[in-house]
Amino acid sequence: MTGFRWRGIALGLAALALAGCATTPAPRVALDAVPAEQRARAEVNVRVFYRVWGLVADWHYDPKLHGVDWPAAGVKYGAEAATAADDKALYASLNAMVGLLKDSHTHALSPTRSIERNTQTRARTGFNMTRVDRQWIVSELVAGSPAALAGVKIGWIVFARNGTPFGESSEARPKEGELARWEFIDEREQPVAMDLVAQPLSTKPRQEVRALPGGFVYLRFDAFDATDRRWLSEQLKLSRAAPGVVIDLRRNPGGGTISLGITIGEFFDRSVDCGTFVTRSGHRGGKSSWQIGSARYRGRVVVLVDGATGSAAEIFSAVLQERGRATIVGRKTAGAVLASWFHGLPDGGELQLSCQDYVTPQGRRLEGNGVEPDVKVVLTVADVRAGRDQDLAAALRVLAEAASKER
């Protein structure tokens, strides 16, 4: 998932100019024992390693790096990275190293993953999963995808991929054309095995608008970016007469701070405090909403969230919640709220690096904690299989009750 991003040109140039010049001496990675036929690969690996290690040492938002002994980590993972035979092994090593920080927004992206991020296309089988009752369940299908064409159904339990059962993590990054055997439990509790070939599919954010009972309006957008914020503003302006809207941020991983400030501003008549960002030096910079072009929507607002709601989507939810502007419905959000930059690496990969922490207007730190909904909804396999959206049903009850009190 991409996260909460800063994209200032001046800041990006400064980062590129200074990155890799770590104030802490970098560990020496020896190549003496590397065979001559592997030396070229090893030299590239080491350049990538040094850049990642130095960027973290110099630019991570926590100068103490959460207590991690970074020089020692460099000694261990530098040697490991040097001998990596391919990108998969190299980036596994780099991510094991930055993983010591236990940081939601610091990750190393291989050249392939960098291309996927920038083109918003990647190899997939075409379904999304949600964690329900300690099981992974198919919650969305991509139309025309290998999974949809093969007959995978929403509500099926995802049991295993290539014989490996799914645990707490659902991460699977297939290559284009890669064949994998997926094992499911269908709606009749029967096992189903399918061989699915990953194909390039768009990962562009979705947008959806529809009318709801009572004159309310449902609005879903999947990223805080320029395209989605303009779409939302237009829809809110078209829905000015609606007594209430449901903003669906389930599976929304966040986006940029500019879009965040503008989007929050759509729901207020004046600029409001959006919280504080804290830099490596301890500087605290407040952020306010932007009101230029705002829809200034005045109806009631309900925001749907879940464990895949992250970053800017969490800040949006927290700010509207703290100001009493929206009721938050669903399940606790991801707790992945740090500002980050993307830095280029020598082989064409990227390092996403956290550069600032965040606290809400009321001083809550969301990283690792998330946003607790005002109305908690328990998701069940039976509901998903039956197509019952209990989050939306709860949102409509909130809006209807508020409307009845106003009569």
C-alpha positions in Angstrom: 0.0 0.0 0.0 1.2 3.5 -0.7 1.1 5.7 2.3 0.9 9.3 3.5 3.3 11.2 1.2 5.0 14.6 0.9 5.8 15.6 -2.6 7.3 19.1 -2.3 9.8 19.6 -5.2 12.2 21.7 -3.1 12.2 19.2 -0.3 12.6 16.3 -2.7 15.7 17.9 -4.3 17.2 18.6 -0.9 16.6 15.0 0.1 18.3 13.7 -3.1 21.2 16.0 -2.6 21.9 15.0 0.9 20.7 11.4 1.1 23.3 8.8 1.7 25.7 11.2 3.5 25.1 9.8 6.9 26.3 11.7 9.9 26.8 8.3 11.6 29.7 6.5 9.9 28.4 3.7 7.7 29.6 0.1 8.3 32.2 -1.2 5.9 30.8 -3.9 3.6 33.7 -6.0 2.4 33.6 -7.6 -1.1 37.0 -9.3 -0.9 35.4 -12.8 -0.7 32.9 -12.3 -3.5 33.7 -14.4 -6.6 34.7 -12.4 -9.6 31.6 -13.5 -11.6 29.3 -12.1 -8.8 31.2 -8.9 -8.2 29.2 -6.6 -10.5 25.9 -7.7 -8.8 27.5 -7.3 -5.4 28.7 -3.8 -6.1 25.2 -2.7 -7.1 23.8 -4.3 -4.0 26.2 -2.5 -1.8 25.4 0.9 -3.4 21.7 0.3 -2.8 22.4 -0.9 0.8 24.5 2.2 1.6 21.8 4.6 0.3 19.1 2.9 2.3 21.2 2.8 5.5 22.3 6.4 5.1 18.8 7.8 4.4 17.5 6.2 7.5 20.4 7.3 9.6 20.0 10.9 8.5 16.3 11.5 7.7 14.1 9.2 9.8 11.7 11.2 11.9 13.1 9.6 15.1 16.8 10.5 15.6 17.1 7.6 18.1 15.6 5.2 15.5 13.3 3.7 18.1 16.3 2.4 20.0 17.6 0.3 17.2 21.4 -0.1 17.0 21.7 1.1 13.4 25.5 0.6 13.0 25.1 -3.0 14.2 22.1 -3.6 11.9 24.2 -2.2 9.1 27.0 -4.7 9.8 24.6 -7.7 9.7 22.4 -6.7 6.8 25.1 -5.1 4.7 26.9 -8.4 4.5 23.7 -10.1 3.7 22.7 -7.6 1.0 26.1 -7.8 -0.7 25.7 -11.5 -1.4 22.0 -11.3 -2.5 21.7 -13.2 -5.8 18.7 -11.2 -7.1 16.3 -8.3 -6.4 14.0 -10.6 -4.3 16.8 -11.5 -1.9 18.3 -8.0 -1.8 15.0 -6.3 -1.0 14.1 -9.0 1.5 17.3 -8.2 3.3 16.8 -4.4 3.1 13.2 -4.7 4.4 14.3 -7.0 7.3 16.7 -4.2 8.3 14.3 -1.3 8.1 11.7 -3.6 9.6 13.6 -3.4 12.9 12.2 0.2 13.2 8.7 -1.2 13.4 7.6 1.8 11.3 4.4 1.7 9.2 5.8 4.0 6.4 9.4 2.9 6.0 9.8 0.3 3.2 12.2 -0.6 0.4 10.5 -1.0 -2.9 12.3 -3.1 -5.6 12.5 -1.7 -9.1 9.5 -3.7 -10.1 7.4 -2.5 -7.2 8.5 1.1 -7.9 7.2 0.8 -11.5 4.0 -0.7 -10.1 3.6 2.2 -7.7 4.2 4.8 -10.4 2.1 3.2 -13.1 -0.7 2.1 -10.8 -0.6 -1.3 -12.4 0.6 -4.6 -11.0 0.3 -8.4 -11.5 -2.7 -9.7 -9.6 -5.2 -12.5 -9.6 -8.0 -10.0 -8.9 -9.5 -10.2 -5.5 -9.3 -8.4 -2.2 -9.4 -10.1 1.1 -10.7 -9.0 4.5 -9.8 -10.5 7.9 -13.0 -11.9 9.5 -13.2 -14.3 12.5 -9.5 -15.0 12.1 -10.0 -16.0 8.5 -9.3 -14.3 5.2 -12.4 -13.9 3.1 -12.9 -12.7 -0.4 -14.5 -9.3 0.0 -14.1 -7.7 -3.5 -13.5 -9.0 -7.0 -12.0 -7.1 -9.9 -14.3 -7.4 -13.0 -12.6 -9.3 -15.8 -9.8 -10.5 -13.6 -8.5 -14.1 -13.6 -10.2 -14.7 -10.3 -13.6 -13.3 -11.5 -13.4 -15.3 -14.8 -12.5 -18.5 -13.0 -15.6 -18.2 -10.8 -14.2 -17.1 -7.4 -17.0 -15.7 -5.3 -17.3 -13.0 -2.7 -17.6 -14.7 0.7 -15.2 -17.6 -0.1 -12.7 -18.2 2.6 -9.1 -18.1 1.3 -7.3 -21.0 2.9 -3.9 -21.3 1.2 -1.7 -20.3 -1.7 0.7 -22.9 -3.2 0.1 -25.1 -0.2 1.0 -22.4 2.3 -1.9 -21.5 4.6 -2.5 -17.8 5.2 -1.7 -16.5 8.7 -2.0 -13.0 10.1 -0.4 -11.5 6.9 -2.1 -11.7 3.5 0.8 -10.4 1.5 1.3 -12.0 -1.9 3.3 -10.3 -4.7 3.1 -12.5 -7.8 5.0 -11.8 -11.0 3.1 -11.3 -14.3 2.3 -14.7 -15.7 3.0 -16.5 -12.5 0.8 -19.5 -11.8 -0.4 -20.2 -8.3 -2.8 -22.8 -6.8 -5.3 -21.1 -4.5 -7.3 -23.1 -2.0 -10.7 -21.8 -0.9 -13.7 -22.9 1.2 -16.9 -21.9 -0.7 -20.3 -20.8 0.6 -21.3 -24.5 1.0 -18.2 -25.1 3.2 -16.7 -27.2 0.5 -13.0 -27.0 -0.5 -12.3 -25.5 -4.0 -8.8 -25.4 -5.6 -8.1 -23.1 -8.5 -5.0 -22.5 -10.6 -4.8 -18.7 -11.3 -2.3 -16.9 -13.4 -1.5 -13.3 -12.3 -2.1 -10.6 -14.9 -1.4 -6.9 -15.0 -4.4 -5.1 -13.4 -5.0 -1.5 -12.6 -4.6 -0.4 -9.0 -6.0 3.0 -9.6 -8.3 4.2 -6.8 -12.0 3.5 -7.2 -14.8 6.1 -6.9 -18.4 5.4 -6.3 -21.6 7.4 -5.7 -25.1 6.2 -5.2 -28.4 7.4 -3.7 -29.4 5.9 -0.3 -32.8 5.6 1.4 -33.9 8.8 3.1 -32.3 11.1 0.6 -28.8 10.3 1.9 -25.8 9.9 -0.4 -23.0 7.3 -0.4 -19.5 8.4 -1.5 -16.5 6.1 -1.8 -13.0 7.1 -2.8 -9.9 5.1 -2.3 -7.1 7.7 -2.1 -6.3 11.2 -0.9 -5.0 12.5 -4.2 -5.8 15.3 -6.7 -8.2 13.2 -8.8 -10.2 11.9 -5.8 -10.3 15.2 -4.0 -11.7 17.0 -7.0 -14.3 14.2 -7.6 -15.4 14.4 -3.9 -15.7 18.1 -4.0 -17.9 17.9 -7.2 -20.1 15.2 -5.6 -20.6 17.2 -2.4 -21.5 20.3 -4.4 -24.1 18.2 -6.3 -25.4 16.8 -3.0 -25.7 20.1 -1.1 -29.4 19.4 -0.5 -28.8 15.9 0.9 -29.5 15.7 4.6 -26.5 13.5 5.1 -23.6 11.6 3.4 -21.8 8.4 4.1 -18.1 8.7 3.3 -16.6 5.2 2.7 -12.9 5.0 3.6 -12.7 1.3 4.1 -9.6 0.1 2.2 -8.5 3.7 1.7 -4.7 3.8 2.5 -4.3 7.6 2.5 -2.3 9.9 0.3 -0.9 13.4 0.3 -1.1 16.2 2.9 -2.3 18.8 0.4 -5.3 16.6 -0.6 -5.9 15.9 3.1 -6.2 19.5 4.0 -8.5 20.3 1.0 -10.7 17.3 1.7 -11.2 18.2 5.3 -12.1 21.7 4.3 -15.0 20.4 2.2 -17.0 19.8 5.4 -16.4 23.2 7.2 -17.3 26.8 6.6 -14.0 28.0 7.8 -10.4 26.8 8.2 -9.9 24.3 11.0 -7.0 22.8 12.8 -5.9 19.5 11.3 -3.3 18.5 13.8 0.5 18.8 14.2 3.4 17.2 12.4 6.6 16.7 14.4 10.0 16.6 12.6 13.2 14.8 13.5 14.5 18.0 15.2 11.3 18.2 17.3 9.8 21.1 15.4 6.0 21.1 15.6 4.2 22.4 12.5 0.4 22.8 12.6 -1.7 22.1 9.6 -5.0 23.7 8.8 -7.7 22.8 6.2 -8.0 24.7 2.9 -11.3 26.4 2.1 -10.7 27.7 -1.4 -13.3 26.0 -3.7 -14.7 24.1 -0.7 -18.2 22.6 -1.0 -18.8 23.7 2.6 -21.1 20.7 2.9 -23.4 21.2 6.0 -25.4 18.0 6.1 -24.6 15.2 8.6 -21.6 13.0 7.9 -20.9 9.3 8.7 -17.4 7.9 7.9 -17.0 4.1 7.4 -13.6 2.8 8.4 -11.8 -0.6 9.0 -8.4 -2.1 9.5 -7.4 -1.1 6.0 -8.1 2.6 6.5 -4.7 4.2 6.8 -2.6 7.3 7.0 -4.4 10.4 5.6 -7.7 8.6 5.7 -7.1 8.1 9.5 -6.3 11.8 10.0 -9.4 12.8 8.1 -11.5 10.5 10.3 -9.9 11.7 13.5 -10.2 15.4 12.8 -13.9 15.1 11.8 -14.5 12.9 14.9 -12.8 15.3 17.3 -14.6 18.3 16.0 -18.0 16.5 16.3 -18.4 16.8 12.5 -18.8 13.1 11.7 -19.8 9.8 13.3 -17.2 7.1 12.7 -18.6 3.6 12.0 -16.9 0.3 11.6 -13.7 -1.1 13.1 -10.5 0.4 14.4 -8.2 1.9 11.7 -4.7 0.7 10.8 -2.7 3.0 13.1 -0.3 3.8 10.2 0.1 7.5 10.4 3.5 9.0 9.6 4.5 11.5 6.9 6.9 10.0 4.4 9.0 10.7 1.3 10.0 8.4 -1.6 13.7 8.4 -2.4 15.2 6.9 -5.5 17.7 4.1 -5.2 20.7 3.4 -7.5 19.1 0.3 -9.1 15.7 2.0 -9.9 14.1 1.0 -6.6 12.7 3.4 -4.0 12.8 3.8 -0.2 9.7 5.1 1.4 10.9 6.8 4.5 9.0 8.3 7.5 10.1 11.9 8.0 7.4 13.3 10.4 5.2 12.0 13.2 1.6 13.3 13.7 -0.7 14.1 16.6 -4.4 15.1 16.3 -5.7 18.5 17.3 -6.5 17.0 20.7 -3.0 15.6 21.1 -3.7 11.9 20.2 -0.9 10.0 18.5 -2.5 7.7 15.9 0.6 5.8 14.8 0.2 2.3 16.3 -3.1 3.3 17.9 -5.5 4.0 15.1 -8.9 5.7 15.3 -11.6 3.9 17.4 -15.1 4.2 15.8 -18.0 5.8 17.6 -20.2 2.9 16.5 -18.4 -0.5 16.4 -19.6 -3.1 13.9 -18.6 -6.7 14.1 -18.1 -8.2 10.6 -19.1 -11.9 10.1 -18.5 -14.4 7.3 -22.3 -14.9 7.0 -22.9 -11.2 6.4 -20.2 -11.0 3.7 -21.6 -14.1 1.9 -25.1 -12.7 2.1 -24.0 -9.4 0.7 -25.1 -7.6 3.9 -23.1 -4.4 4.5 -23.6 -4.0 8.2 -21.3 -0.9 8.3 -23.6 0.9 5.8 -26.7 -0.3 7.7 -25.3 1.1 10.9 -24.5 4.4 9.2 -28.0 4.7 7.9 -29.4 4.1 11.4 -27.2 6.9 12.7 -28.3 9.3 10.0 -32.0 8.4 10.3 -31.9 8.8 14.1 -30.3 12.2 13.8 -32.9 13.2 11.2 -35.8 12.2 13.4 -34.5 14.2 16.3 -34.4 17.3 14.1 -38.0 17.1 13.1 
